[in-house]
Amino acid sequence: MKAMLRNSLRACGRLLRLAGEVLLALLDFVINVIFRPKLSLTRARSLWLQQACRRALRTLNVTVTTDGTIPLKGLLVSNQFSYLDIFVISAITPAVFISSSEVKRLPILGWFASLSGTLFVRRTHRSDVTRLNQEFSQILSNGGLVVLFPEPVDSNADAGSGPFRSSLLEPAARLKQRITAAGISYTITENSTNPETRHRVRTNFTPSLRSLLFTDRVSATVSFTRLEKSNGNRKELARRLRQYVEHSEEPPAHLPVA
């Protein structure tokens, strides 16, 4: 009973600190994005998100280690277990994310995604893909880093192992940009008194956050692999990246998600 009470108090403390970090991030946005000195809007937003995610991970007691060369520009394609992956990658390197339009409706996370300049797309709408490719190309041409998850976590259902739509790779393939693949894995120290630390890998955002608040400690490892430059064939590029992501998709036994 005492252990449960102690863990509940710790989770409440984390939640309060996280709320404070949200307020701090909004103030930081006004100072360093709206009134940015010499940075472009895209760069200012990416750096703002990086600092906000680093503070959030410290609050949730999530540590991050990397293997390989951290990409600073081009396209980064990663496997995905949960919403926590966005925080982890953003904390490592400033980037712009491509996300499904459903994320925009999530509480807090959707708001921050919009402020950070996330490129939202409805994959079933051809006009959306065309519009996104134009924005995508501009970021790549300006030396930015764009992050794409082949199978974005759906806010209402578990993500499946569907095909990697090559249409979203058109700008990177056409411009022959630097492409990096990332594999994310987690190990955790879980609290045996809290059954909620054993959620499925992909689940809804709110219970996922609750699970993280109760988890003792999370260690994330991100391995980066530089791919050879594209030959301009987006379908071949999609196939190669699909193979890498499938190889990286085995989740750990118990992964807290957020």
N, C-alpha and C positions, 0 to 999 in steps of 0.2 A: 504493500500500500504506500509506504513512504517513497519507494523508488518510483512508483507511478505518479505520485504527487510532484516529486522532484522533476521528473521528465516533463510533466505538463507545465510546470512553472518555467522550465527552460525553453519549451516551445513557445510559450506566451512571450517570454523575453525576446526570443529571436524574431517573432512576428512584430513586436513593437519596434525593434531596431530596424527591421526591414521596411516598416512604414516610414521610419525616419529617413532611411536611405532613398525612398521614393521622393520624399519632399526635397531632400538635398539634391537629387538628380534633376528635379524640375528647376530648382534655383540655378544649378550649374548650366542647364540648357539655356536659360535666359542670358546668363553672363557670357558663356563661351560659344553659343550657337547663334542666338539672335543678334548679339552684339559682338560677333566674332571679329577679330582684328584683320588678319590678312588671309585667312584660310578660305578655301572654297566651301560652299554649304555642305557638299557631300563629305569632304574631309572632316569638317567640324562635327558633323553628326556622327561619323564613325568613331572619332576620338571620344566624343561624349558618351556614346554607348559603351565603349571599352571601359572607361572609368566607372560608369554606373554598374556594369556587370562585375568588375573586379571587387567593388565594395559589397555587392550582393552576395557573391561567393564567399567572401570572408565572413559575412554575417551568418551564412548557412553552414560554415565550417567545411567548405569544399576546397580542396587543394588541386592544383593542375600542374602536370608535368608534360613535357613534349619530347618527341624523338624525331629527328630529321630537321631539315631546313624550314623554318617558318616562312610561309609565303607573305609577301607584302603587296603583290599586284597580280592581275590575271584572274583566273577562275579557280575556285576551290570547291571540290565536290566531296561530300562527306556522307558516311553512313549516319543514321539517326536512330537513337533509342527513345528520346524524350525531348521535352522543351528545355531541359537542362543543357542540352548540347549547344543551344544558341548562346547561352551565357558563357559556356566554356570556350567556344571558338572566339567569341567576341572579346573575351578577356585576354586572349592570346595575341590577337592581331586586329587592327581596325579594319572593318569590312562592311559591305552592304549586302544584306540578305535578300534572297528571292524566296517568297513564301506564298502559300495558298491564301486566297482571300478570306477563308474561314478564321485565320489567326487574327485578323483585324477586329473581329467581334469578341475576342477573349478579354476578360477583365484585366486591367492593368497592363498585361503583356501586349495586348493589341494596341493600346495607347502608346506604349513605349516603342513598339515596332513602327508605328506611323511617324513618331517624332524622329526616329533614327534614320528615316529615309528608306525603309524596307520597300522592295518592289513587289507589290501584290499582283497575283495573276489567277484568273479563273482558267484552268488548263483546258476546259472543254470549249472555251470561246476563242475562236481563231483570231478575232480582232484584238483580244487581250494579249495573246502571245505576240502578235505583230507589234503592238504598242510597247510591250515589255522589252522586246528585242532592240528597239530603238534606244530606250533608256539604258539598257544593258551595254550596248555598243558604246554609248557616250562615256560611261563610267570606265570601261576598259581602255578606251582611247586616251582618257585622262590619267591613266596609270593607277586606277583604283583596284581594289580586290572585291570580287563578287563571290558570295557563298551560295551554293545550290545543294539542297538535299534531294536526292532522287525520289525519296518516298516521304514527303512531309507528314508529320503526325497530324492526323485529323482530330479535331476537337470533339467529334461525336462518335468516333469509331476507331477500332484498331487499324493501323495502316497495313496494307498488304504488300505483297512483293510484286507489284505491277511492273510493266515495262518502263524503261527510262525514255521519256519523250525527247527525241532528238531535236525537236523544234526549239527547245530552250537552249540548245548548245550552238545554235546558228552563229551568234556573234563571235563566240570564242573560236569556233572552227574557221569562220571566214576571215577573221582578223589574225589568225594564227597566234593566239595569245598563249602566255605561259599557263599551264594547267597543272594543278596539284591535287592529289587525292589524299583524303584524311580518313584515318580509322580511329574511332573513339571507343575507349573501353573504361569500365569503372570497377573499383573495388570499394566496399563499404564496411564500416564498423557499425553494426546495427544494434538497436536496443531490443533485447529479447522480450521486454515487457510490452512492447508496442507492435501488435500484429500488422499495423498499417504500413510497416516498412517492407512488406512483401507484396506490393502491388505488381501487376503485370508491367512489362516494360513500356508498353504504350497504353496510355489511359488519359482520362480527362484532366484538365489543368488544375482545378481546385483541389480534388483529393490528392493529386500529385504533390502540390505544394504542401499540403498538410502532412504528407508522408515525410517530406524533406525536413520539416520543422522538428520532427521527432527523431530523426536519424542522427546518430552520434557524429559520424564523420564520413565524408565521401572523398575518395581520391580518383581523379580523372586523369587518364593518359591519352594524349592525342599523338598519333604517329603520322608524319607527313611524308609523302612519296611524290617526287617530281616526275611528271610524265613527259615524254618527248613531245615536241610541238606538233600540233595537229597538221595533217596534210590537207585540211580543208573539207574533209568528208565527215559531216556531222554524225551520220549513222554509224560509221566505223568508230568514231570517238565515243558515241553513246554505248556501243557494245563493250569497248575496253573499260570504260568507267563502270558500267553495270557489273562486269566481272569482278572488279576490285571491290565494289561496295558489297556485293554478295559475299565475298570472302571475309569482309569485316563485320558482318551482321550478326555473328553469334553473340548474344548478350550474356553477361555474367548471370550467375544463379539468382541473385537478388539485387535489383537495381532500383534505387529511389528515383522518381521522375519528377520533373517540374517544368 
